[in-house]
Amino acid sequence: MPRASGSAWTLRPRVLGLDVGSKTIGVAVSDPLGITAQGLPTIRRKNKRQDFEQLARIIAQYEVAAIVVGYPLHLSGTEGTQSAKMQVFAEELRHQFELPVHLWDERLTSSQANRILREAEISIERRSQAVDRLSAVLILQNWMEAHSGWDG
């Protein structure tokens, strides 16, 4: 949680949340007080260079201090081929942007996002467009709640 000093809140370093898929990257960023995760437009993946250029613009715009990447584990909690791919992706992010990159268990975030969108009675077409963004929000929000004392 942000710290109050007098009547002013202390701003926190911004954190970027990513839900990385083969066709899209869901994107979310923490608010300046470090309380909530806010969804940003989903990145349509083209190639690594263009994907990283889009991420670089977001990192610069929001002055991101760390990145959280959804880490796909099997329901049993074991790692699989997708987990290995995310480990490689996280290492590439660390190298490219020289920022701390945290892997965060994303089990059930996509199904949770779909349930939330279904309960909101959003059409199937709009739901498919919003699920990556909402998954990124859930990944980042869960990480932020578990790391409430994080200060960069």
TORPA-4810 file (N, C-alpha, C, O; in nm, 3 decimals):
<nodes>
NODE_1_0.084_-0.119_0.000_0.000_0.000_0.000_0.088_0.125_0.000_0.198_0.124_0.054_M
NODE_2_0.038_0.232_-0.060_0.115_0.356_-0.058_0.117_0.411_0.085_0.029_0.381_0.165_P
NODE_3_0.216_0.488_0.113_0.229_0.546_0.246_0.177_0.690_0.244_0.203_0.766_0.150_R
NODE_4_0.104_0.724_0.346_0.057_0.862_0.360_0.161_0.940_0.438_0.208_0.895_0.542_A
NODE_5_0.196_1.055_0.389_0.286_1.143_0.462_0.214_1.276_0.475_0.204_1.353_0.379_S
NODE_6_0.164_1.302_0.595_0.078_1.418_0.610_-0.051_1.392_0.537_-0.119_1.293_0.563_G
NODE_7_-0.086_1.481_0.444_-0.209_1.461_0.367_-0.179_1.412_0.225_-0.271_1.391_0.146_S
NODE_8_-0.051_1.394_0.193_-0.016_1.351_0.057_0.023_1.203_0.056_0.083_1.153_0.151_A
NODE_9_-0.010_1.136_-0.052_0.028_0.996_-0.070_0.163_0.991_-0.139_0.195_1.077_-0.222_W
NODE_10_0.240_0.891_-0.105_0.368_0.869_-0.169_0.346_0.791_-0.298_0.282_0.685_-0.297_T
NODE_11_0.398_0.841_-0.407_0.385_0.770_-0.533_0.476_0.648_-0.532_0.584_0.651_-0.473_L
NODE_12_0.432_0.543_-0.597_0.507_0.417_-0.602_0.562_0.397_-0.742_0.507_0.449_-0.839_R
NODE_13_0.670_0.321_-0.754_0.719_0.286_-0.889_0.610_0.209_-0.963_0.541_0.126_-0.904_P
NODE_14_0.596_0.235_-1.093_0.492_0.168_-1.173_0.542_0.030_-1.214_0.660_0.011_-1.241_R
NODE_15_0.451_-0.063_-1.218_0.479_-0.201_-1.255_0.394_-0.236_-1.375_0.276_-0.202_-1.381_V
NODE_16_0.454_-0.305_-1.471_0.386_-0.349_-1.592_0.351_-0.497_-1.577_0.436_-0.577_-1.538_L
NODE_17_0.227_-0.533_-1.608_0.184_-0.673_-1.605_0.158_-0.722_-1.746_0.096_-0.652_-1.827_G
NODE_18_0.207_-0.842_-1.777_0.192_-0.897_-1.911_0.131_-1.037_-1.906_0.172_-1.121_-1.826_L
NODE_19_0.035_-1.061_-1.993_-0.019_-1.195_-2.018_0.022_-1.229_-2.159_-0.043_-1.187_-2.255_D
NODE_20_0.129_-1.306_-2.174_0.192_-1.330_-2.304_0.135_-1.456_-2.368_0.140_-1.564_-2.311_V
NODE_21_0.082_-1.438_-2.489_0.035_-1.550_-2.568_0.108_-1.553_-2.701_0.192_-1.468_-2.727_G
NODE_22_0.077_-1.649_-2.784_0.145_-1.661_-2.913_0.099_-1.554_-3.012_0.175_-1.517_-3.102_S
NODE_23_-0.025_-1.504_-2.998_-0.079_-1.404_-3.091_-0.094_-1.265_-3.030_-0.092_-1.165_-3.101_K
NODE_24_-0.108_-1.259_-2.899_-0.131_-1.131_-2.833_-0.053_-1.123_-2.702_-0.008_-1.225_-2.647_T
NODE_25_-0.037_-1.000_-2.653_0.017_-0.976_-2.519_-0.082_-0.885_-2.448_-0.098_-0.769_-2.485_I
NODE_26_-0.147_-0.939_-2.346_-0.233_-0.856_-2.262_-0.144_-0.768_-2.176_-0.040_-0.814_-2.126_G
NODE_27_-0.183_-0.642_-2.157_-0.098_-0.545_-2.089_-0.178_-0.472_-1.981_-0.292_-0.431_-2.003_V
NODE_28_-0.115_-0.456_-1.865_-0.172_-0.377_-1.756_-0.060_-0.301_-1.688_0.056_-0.342_-1.694_A
NODE_29_-0.094_-0.190_-1.622_0.005_-0.111_-1.550_-0.055_-0.071_-1.415_-0.176_-0.048_-1.403_V
NODE_30_0.032_-0.064_-1.314_-0.016_-0.022_-1.183_-0.043_0.129_-1.185_0.018_0.204_-1.260_S
NODE_31_-0.137_0.170_-1.099_-0.163_0.313_-1.089_-0.048_0.379_-1.011_0.030_0.308_-0.947_D
NODE_32_-0.036_0.512_-1.014_0.078_0.579_-0.949_0.088_0.555_-0.797_0.195_0.572_-0.739_P
NODE_33_-0.023_0.517_-0.734_-0.020_0.492_-0.590_0.009_0.345_-0.558_0.026_0.309_-0.442_L
NODE_34_0.014_0.261_-0.661_0.042_0.120_-0.639_-0.073_0.043_-0.577_-0.052_-0.054_-0.505_G
NODE_35_-0.196_0.087_-0.605_-0.314_0.023_-0.545_-0.383_-0.070_-0.644_-0.419_-0.183_-0.609_I
NODE_36_-0.402_-0.023_-0.768_-0.478_-0.101_-0.865_-0.401_-0.122_-0.994_-0.312_-0.045_-1.029_T
NODE_37_-0.438_-0.228_-1.064_-0.385_-0.256_-1.197_-0.488_-0.209_-1.298_-0.607_-0.233_-1.283_A
NODE_38_-0.440_-0.140_-1.401_-0.529_-0.086_-1.504_-0.491_-0.144_-1.639_-0.373_-0.144_-1.676_Q
NODE_39_-0.589_-0.193_-1.712_-0.564_-0.252_-1.843_-0.528_-0.150_-1.948_-0.581_-0.039_-1.949_G
NODE_40_-0.437_-0.189_-2.035_-0.397_-0.108_-2.150_-0.432_-0.186_-2.277_-0.463_-0.305_-2.268_L
NODE_41_-0.428_-0.122_-2.393_-0.460_-0.195_-2.516_-0.370_-0.316_-2.535_-0.250_-0.312_-2.509_P
NODE_42_-0.432_-0.424_-2.581_-0.361_-0.549_-2.607_-0.269_-0.532_-2.726_-0.303_-0.468_-2.826_T
NODE_43_-0.151_-0.590_-2.715_-0.054_-0.587_-2.825_-0.080_-0.708_-2.915_-0.083_-0.822_-2.868_I
NODE_44_-0.099_-0.681_-3.044_-0.109_-0.789_-3.143_0.033_-0.824_-3.184_0.103_-0.740_-3.242_R
NODE_45_0.076_-0.944_-3.155_0.215_-0.982_-3.181_0.243_-0.992_-3.331_0.162_-1.045_-3.407_R
NODE_46_0.359_-0.939_-3.370_0.404_-0.947_-3.510_0.535_-1.022_-3.516_0.543_-1.129_-3.576_K
NODE_47_0.638_-0.966_-3.453_0.767_-1.033_-3.439_0.831_-0.975_-3.313_0.785_-0.874_-3.260_N
NODE_48_0.936_-1.037_-3.268_0.996_-0.997_-3.141_1.040_-0.851_-3.141_1.020_-0.780_-3.043_K
NODE_49_1.100_-0.805_-3.250_1.148_-0.668_-3.257_1.033_-0.569_-3.239_1.041_-0.477_-3.158_R
NODE_50_0.925_-0.589_-3.315_0.810_-0.497_-3.306_0.738_-0.510_-3.172_0.692_-0.410_-3.116_Q
NODE_51_0.729_-0.633_-3.119_0.667_-0.652_-2.988_0.744_-0.573_-2.882_0.684_-0.505_-2.799_D
NODE_52_0.878_-0.583_-2.885_0.961_-0.515_-2.786_0.959_-0.363_-2.807_0.972_-0.288_-2.711_F
NODE_53_0.944_-0.317_-2.932_0.931_-0.173_-2.956_0.804_-0.119_-2.892_0.805_-0.011_-2.832_E
NODE_54_0.694_-0.194_-2.905_0.569_-0.151_-2.842_0.582_-0.151_-2.690_0.535_-0.059_-2.623_Q
NODE_55_0.646_-0.253_-2.636_0.668_-0.258_-2.491_0.758_-0.143_-2.446_0.735_-0.085_-2.340_L
NODE_56_0.859_-0.111_-2.524_0.951_-0.001_-2.489_0.874_0.131_-2.480_0.901_0.211_-2.390_A
NODE_57_0.780_0.154_-2.571_0.700_0.278_-2.566_0.616_0.283_-2.438_0.605_0.388_-2.374_R
NODE_58_0.557_0.171_-2.402_0.474_0.165_-2.281_0.562_0.186_-2.157_0.524_0.261_-2.067_I
NODE_59_0.676_0.120_-2.153_0.768_0.132_-2.039_0.812_0.277_-2.022_0.818_0.327_-1.909_I
NODE_60_0.843_0.344_-2.132_0.885_0.485_-2.125_0.768_0.574_-2.084_0.784_0.661_-1.998_A
NODE_61_0.652_0.553_-2.145_0.535_0.638_-2.117_0.495_0.633_-1.970_0.462_0.736_-1.911_Q
NODE_62_0.498_0.514_-1.910_0.453_0.497_-1.773_0.568_0.493_-1.672_0.546_0.470_-1.553_Y
NODE_63_0.690_0.513_-1.719_0.808_0.510_-1.633_0.808_0.384_-1.546_0.820_0.390_-1.424_E
NODE_64_0.795_0.271_-1.613_0.787_0.141_-1.548_0.919_0.106_-1.480_1.027_0.125_-1.537_V
NODE_65_0.909_0.055_-1.356_1.027_0.018_-1.278_1.044_-0.133_-1.267_1.151_-0.181_-1.226_A
NODE_66_0.940_-0.210_-1.303_0.948_-0.357_-1.296_0.839_-0.415_-1.385_0.742_-0.348_-1.420_A
NODE_67_0.858_-0.541_-1.420_0.763_-0.611_-1.508_0.722_-0.741_-1.440_0.806_-0.811_-1.383_I
NODE_68_0.594_-0.774_-1.447_0.542_-0.902_-1.399_0.486_-0.977_-1.519_0.400_-0.925_-1.592_V
NODE_69_0.535_-1.097_-1.540_0.492_-1.179_-1.653_0.415_-1.299_-1.599_0.461_-1.368_-1.508_V
NODE_70_0.297_-1.322_-1.656_0.220_-1.439_-1.618_0.298_-1.566_-1.646_0.353_-1.583_-1.755_G
NODE_71_0.303_-1.654_-1.548_0.382_-1.777_-1.556_0.286_-1.895_-1.561_0.223_-1.930_-1.461_Y
NODE_72_0.275_-1.957_-1.679_0.178_-2.066_-1.695_0.228_-2.197_-1.634_0.325_-2.256_-1.681_P
NODE_73_0.160_-2.240_-1.531_0.188_-2.368_-1.467_0.070_-2.462_-1.491_-0.042_-2.417_-1.514_L
NODE_74_0.098_-2.591_-1.484_-0.012_-2.688_-1.489_-0.094_-2.672_-1.361_-0.044_-2.617_-1.262_H
NODE_75_-0.218_-2.719_-1.362_-0.303_-2.708_-1.243_-0.237_-2.771_-1.121_-0.261_-2.728_-1.008_L
NODE_76_-0.153_-2.871_-1.143_-0.083_-2.937_-1.033_0.029_-2.849_-0.976_0.084_-2.879_-0.871_S
NODE_77_0.062_-2.740_-1.048_0.170_-2.652_-1.003_0.304_-2.683_-1.068_0.403_-2.616_-1.040_G
NODE_78_0.307_-2.784_-1.153_0.432_-2.820_-1.221_0.452_-2.735_-1.345_0.357_-2.682_-1.402_T
NODE_79_0.578_-2.723_-1.385_0.613_-2.647_-1.505_0.597_-2.734_-1.628_0.603_-2.857_-1.622_E
NODE_80_0.576_-2.666_-1.743_0.565_-2.736_-1.870_0.639_-2.659_-1.978_0.721_-2.573_-1.947_G
NODE_81_0.612_-2.690_-2.103_0.682_-2.623_-2.213_0.650_-2.474_-2.217_0.738_-2.393_-2.248_T
NODE_82_0.525_-2.435_-2.186_0.490_-2.293_-2.186_0.564_-2.220_-2.074_0.603_-2.104_-2.090_Q
NODE_83_0.584_-2.286_-1.962_0.661_-2.226_-1.851_0.802_-2.196_-1.896_0.856_-2.089_-1.868_S
NODE_84_0.863_-2.290_-1.966_1.001_-2.272_-2.015_1.006_-2.154_-2.113_1.100_-2.075_-2.110_A
NODE_85_0.905_-2.143_-2.200_0.901_-2.031_-2.294_0.891_-1.897_-2.221_0.954_-1.800_-2.263_K
NODE_86_0.813_-1.893_-2.113_0.801_-1.767_-2.038_0.928_-1.735_-1.963_0.960_-1.617_-1.945_M
NODE_87_1.002_-1.836_-1.918_1.131_-1.810_-1.853_1.226_-1.744_-1.953_1.297_-1.650_-1.918_Q
NODE_88_1.228_-1.793_-2.076_1.312_-1.736_-2.180_1.266_-1.594_-2.211_1.349_-1.503_-2.222_V
NODE_89_1.135_-1.574_-2.225_1.080_-1.441_-2.255_1.116_-1.343_-2.144_1.155_-1.230_-2.171_F
NODE_90_1.102_-1.386_-2.018_1.134_-1.300_-1.905_1.282_-1.261_-1.907_1.316_-1.146_-1.878_A
NODE_91_1.368_-1.354_-1.941_1.511_-1.324_-1.948_1.539_-1.225_-2.061_1.623_-1.136_-2.045_E
NODE_92_1.470_-1.238_-2.174_1.486_-1.143_-2.284_1.441_-1.003_-2.241_1.504_-0.904_-2.277_E
NODE_93_1.331_-0.995_-2.165_1.284_-0.866_-2.114_1.388_-0.804_-2.021_1.417_-0.685_-2.032_L
NODE_94_1.444_-0.885_-1.930_1.548_-0.835_-1.838_1.665_-0.777_-1.916_1.714_-0.668_-1.885_R
NODE_95_1.709_-0.850_-2.017_1.824_-0.808_-2.097_1.791_-0.682_-2.177_1.871_-0.588_-2.180_H
NODE_96_1.675_-0.680_-2.242_1.637_-0.569_-2.330_1.613_-0.439_-2.252_1.656_-0.332_-2.295_Q
NODE_97_1.544_-0.449_-2.138_1.499_-0.328_-2.068_1.575_-0.300_-1.938_1.556_-0.194_-1.877_F
NODE_98_1.659_-0.392_-1.897_1.737_-0.377_-1.774_1.649_-0.340_-1.655_1.678_-0.247_-1.579_E
NODE_99_1.540_-0.415_-1.641_1.445_-0.398_-1.532_1.426_-0.532_-1.462_1.448_-0.637_-1.522_L
NODE_100_1.386_-0.529_-1.334_1.350_-0.655_-1.269_1.226_-0.713_-1.337_1.131_-0.641_-1.367_P
NODE_101_1.230_-0.843_-1.362_1.116_-0.912_-1.423_1.078_-1.027_-1.331_1.161_-1.111_-1.298_V
NODE_102_0.952_-1.029_-1.290_0.902_-1.130_-1.197_0.805_-1.222_-1.271_0.717_-1.174_-1.343_H
NODE_103_0.820_-1.351_-1.254_0.723_-1.447_-1.307_0.618_-1.469_-1.198_0.651_-1.487_-1.081_L
NODE_104_0.490_-1.468_-1.238_0.382_-1.482_-1.141_0.282_-1.586_-1.189_0.234_-1.580_-1.303_W
NODE_105_0.250_-1.680_-1.104_0.158_-1.790_-1.134_0.028_-1.734_-1.193_-0.043_-1.657_-1.129_D
NODE_106_0.000_-1.775_-1.316_-0.121_-1.723_-1.382_-0.230_-1.828_-1.393_-0.328_-1.808_-1.466_E
NODE_107_-0.214_-1.940_-1.322_-0.317_-2.044_-1.331_-0.455_-1.986_-1.306_-0.478_-1.914_-1.209_R
NODE_108_-0.545_-2.018_-1.395_-0.687_-1.983_-1.387_-0.719_-1.836_-1.413_-0.836_-1.798_-1.404_L
NODE_109_-0.620_-1.752_-1.446_-0.655_-1.611_-1.470_-0.739_-1.596_-1.596_-0.832_-1.515_-1.597_T
NODE_110_-0.710_-1.672_-1.701_-0.790_-1.661_-1.824_-0.933_-1.707_-1.799_-1.028_-1.644_-1.845_S
NODE_111_-0.950_-1.818_-1.725_-1.086_-1.864_-1.697_-1.157_-1.767_-1.603_-1.278_-1.746_-1.617_S
NODE_112_-1.084_-1.708_-1.508_-1.143_-1.607_-1.420_-1.184_-1.484_-1.500_-1.292_-1.429_-1.479_Q
NODE_113_-1.098_-1.442_-1.593_-1.130_-1.326_-1.678_-1.254_-1.355_-1.762_-1.343_-1.270_-1.772_A
NODE_114_-1.260_-1.474_-1.822_-1.378_-1.510_-1.903_-1.504_-1.512_-1.818_-1.609_-1.466_-1.863_N
NODE_115_-1.495_-1.564_-1.695_-1.612_-1.568_-1.606_-1.659_-1.426_-1.573_-1.778_-1.398_-1.577_R
NODE_116_-1.565_-1.338_-1.541_-1.600_-1.199_-1.508_-1.669_-1.133_-1.628_-1.771_-1.066_-1.612_I
NODE_117_-1.612_-1.152_-1.747_-1.668_-1.090_-1.867_-1.805_-1.151_-1.901_-1.895_-1.080_-1.945_L
NODE_118_-1.820_-1.283_-1.881_-1.948_-1.349_-1.907_-2.054_-1.296_-1.810_-2.167_-1.268_-1.850_R
NODE_119_-2.017_-1.284_-1.682_-2.111_-1.233_-1.582_-2.150_-1.088_-1.611_-2.259_-1.045_-1.574_E
NODE_120_-2.061_-1.014_-1.675_-2.092_-0.876_-1.712_-2.175_-0.871_-1.839_-2.208_-0.763_-1.889_A
NODE_121_-2.209_-0.989_-1.892_-2.292_-1.003_-2.012_-2.231_-0.932_-2.133_-2.302_-0.869_-2.212_E
NODE_122_-2.101_-0.944_-2.144_-2.032_-0.889_-2.261_-2.038_-0.993_-2.372_-2.022_-1.113_-2.347_I
NODE_123_-2.062_-0.948_-2.494_-2.077_-1.040_-2.606_-1.951_-1.124_-2.624_-1.842_-1.084_-2.582_S
NODE_124_-1.966_-1.240_-2.686_-1.853_-1.330_-2.708_-1.743_-1.260_-2.788_-1.625_-1.277_-2.757_I
NODE_125_-1.779_-1.182_-2.889_-1.680_-1.111_-2.970_-1.601_-1.011_-2.886_-1.478_-1.009_-2.891_E
NODE_126_-1.672_-0.929_-2.809_-1.604_-0.830_-2.724_-1.526_-0.899_-2.612_-1.422_-0.850_-2.570_R
NODE_127_-1.578_-1.011_-2.564_-1.511_-1.086_-2.458_-1.375_-1.136_-2.506_-1.277_-1.128_-2.432_R
NODE_128_-1.369_-1.187_-2.629_-1.242_-1.238_-2.681_-1.140_-1.125_-2.697_-1.020_-1.148_-2.687_S
NODE_129_-1.188_-1.003_-2.721_-1.098_-0.889_-2.734_-1.050_-0.840_-2.597_-0.942_-0.781_-2.588_Q
NODE_130_-1.128_-0.863_-2.493_-1.096_-0.808_-2.361_-1.027_-0.908_-2.268_-0.970_-0.867_-2.167_A
NODE_131_-1.031_-1.037_-2.300_-0.982_-1.138_-2.205_-0.832_-1.125_-2.179_-0.790_-1.145_-2.065_V
NODE_132_-0.751_-1.093_-2.280_-0.607_-1.080_-2.258_-0.576_-0.962_-2.166_-0.492_-0.973_-2.077_D
NODE_133_-0.644_-0.852_-2.188_-0.624_-0.733_-2.105_-0.664_-0.762_-1.960_-0.589_-0.731_-1.867_R
NODE_134_-0.781_-0.822_-1.942_-0.829_-0.852_-1.807_-0.737_-0.956_-1.740_-0.714_-0.947_-1.619_L
NODE_135_-0.687_-1.052_-1.815_-0.593_-1.149_-1.759_-0.467_-1.079_-1.709_-0.417_-1.110_-1.601_S
NODE_136_-0.417_-0.983_-1.786_-0.299_-0.906_-1.744_-0.330_-0.826_-1.617_-0.246_-0.817_-1.527_A
NODE_137_-0.449_-0.768_-1.610_-0.491_-0.694_-1.491_-0.492_-0.787_-1.369_-0.442_-0.752_-1.263_V
NODE_138_-0.549_-0.906_-1.385_-0.558_-1.001_-1.274_-0.420_-1.048_-1.229_-0.394_-1.058_-1.109_L
NODE_139_-0.332_-1.076_-1.325_-0.195_-1.117_-1.292_-0.126_-1.008_-1.211_-0.069_-1.035_-1.106_I
NODE_140_-0.133_-0.885_-1.260_-0.066_-0.774_-1.193_-0.130_-0.744_-1.058_-0.060_-0.721_-0.960_L
NODE_141_-0.263_-0.742_-1.052_-0.331_-0.712_-0.926_-0.295_-0.818_-0.821_-0.269_-0.783_-0.705_Q
NODE_142_-0.294_-0.944_-0.858_-0.258_-1.050_-0.764_-0.114_-1.033_-0.716_-0.086_-1.050_-0.597_N
NODE_143_-0.023_-1.000_-0.808_0.117_-0.979_-0.770_0.128_-0.860_-0.674_0.199_-0.867_-0.574_W
NODE_144_0.057_-0.751_-0.706_0.064_-0.631_-0.622_0.012_-0.660_-0.481_0.069_-0.613_-0.383_M
NODE_145_-0.095_-0.736_-0.472_-0.151_-0.768_-0.340_-0.055_-0.854_-0.259_-0.046_-0.840_-0.137_E
NODE_146_0.018_-0.943_-0.325_0.114_-1.029_-0.257_0.243_-0.955_-0.222_0.317_-0.997_-0.134_A
NODE_147_0.270_-0.844_-0.292_0.393_-0.767_-0.272_0.362_-0.623_-0.234_0.420_-0.530_-0.289_H
NODE_148_0.270_-0.605_-0.139_0.224_-0.471_-0.107_0.334_-0.381_-0.053_0.319_-0.259_-0.056_S
NODE_149_0.442_-0.436_-0.003_0.551_-0.353_0.047_0.656_-0.323_-0.057_0.757_-0.259_-0.027_G
NODE_150_0.633_-0.368_-0.182_0.735_-0.349_-0.287_0.753_-0.202_-0.318_0.655_-0.130_-0.338_W
NODE_151_0.876_-0.158_-0.324_0.905_-0.018_-0.350_1.009_-0.002_-0.461_1.079_0.099_-0.466_D
NODE_152_1.018_-0.100_-0.549_1.115_-0.088_-0.658_1.243_-0.140_-0.613_1.340_-0.140_-0.689_G
</nodes>
